[in-house]
Amino acid sequence: MSHIKSVLKRILQGVQGGESVICAAGLVTCTFLIFAQVLNRYWLHFPIMWLGDLALYVFIFFMLVAGALTTWREGHVSVDAFRKQLLTGKPKAMAVYRILMGVIAIALAGIFLFPAHKFMLRALEYPEYGTLVRWFNTSWLQITLFGAVTLILVHLLVIARRDVGDAIKSWHPRSRRQKI
């Protein structure tokens, strides 16, 4: 059982590493493309129209993956000010709050997964092409949306499992005796 747990942990670390690489590469690529577009348009007076489209596609792609990465790192998922003000110094209430927020987030991600799946299926069946670069298939953005929502849901499930495990440990009588 611990071998399976170890393998799953490595897979999740690989997914998170891949998300980080995609986000970093997307940010650098998007910055470079926009810089090149501004340079070509205003300094060289030679605008290349498809650079703007490509920068937009790269931006959308890496922002969808950034949503999954942000969920994994638990950033911008909950309102921290509310939690800090009301629950500081109350570990049981904090545990219940984290579990409740996790359940709500999982439910919302699950709800969004269905339309994202429909968009993906439609994109696979009816490809859409770019306006300025007619051969460029833009349907992959809709496929990426489904992948990002799926990754967000997986990350939320892992976080919820951890939060429930932490809550059980903090409420279990044996763990209280060990802390004393």
Residue pairs with C-beta under 8 A, 6 or more apart in sequence:
12 154
12 158
15 151
15 154
16 69
16 72
19 65
19 66
19 68
19 69
19 72
19 151
20 69
22 61
22 62
22 65
23 62
23 65
23 66
23 69
25 62
26 58
26 59
26 61
26 62
26 63
26 65
26 66
27 62
29 58
29 62
30 55
30 58
30 59
30 62
33 51
33 54
33 55
33 58
34 51
34 55
36 48
36 51
37 47
37 48
37 51
37 52
37 55
40 46
40 47
40 48
40 51
41 47
49 132
50 130
50 132
50 133
50 136
53 130
53 131
53 132
53 133
53 136
54 133
57 138
57 141
60 141
60 144
61 140
61 141
61 144
64 144
64 145
64 147
64 148
65 144
65 148
65 151
67 148
67 152
68 148
68 151
68 152
68 155
70 76
70 77
71 77
71 105
71 151
71 152
71 155
71 156
71 159
72 155
72 158
72 159
74 159
77 101
77 105
78 101
83 94
83 97
86 93
87 93
87 94
87 97
91 170
92 167
92 170
92 171
95 163
95 166
95 167
95 170
95 171
96 167
98 163
98 167
99 160
99 163
99 164
99 167
102 156
102 159
102 160
102 163
103 160
105 156
106 153
106 156
106 157
106 160
109 149
109 152
109 153
109 156
110 153
112 149
113 146
113 149
113 150
113 153
116 145
116 146
116 149
116 150
117 146
119 142
119 145
119 146
120 142
120 143
120 145
120 146
122 142
123 139
123 140
123 141
123 142
123 143
124 139
124 143
126 139
127 137
127 139
128 137
128 138
128 139
129 135
129 136
129 137
129 138
130 136
130 137
130 138
169 175
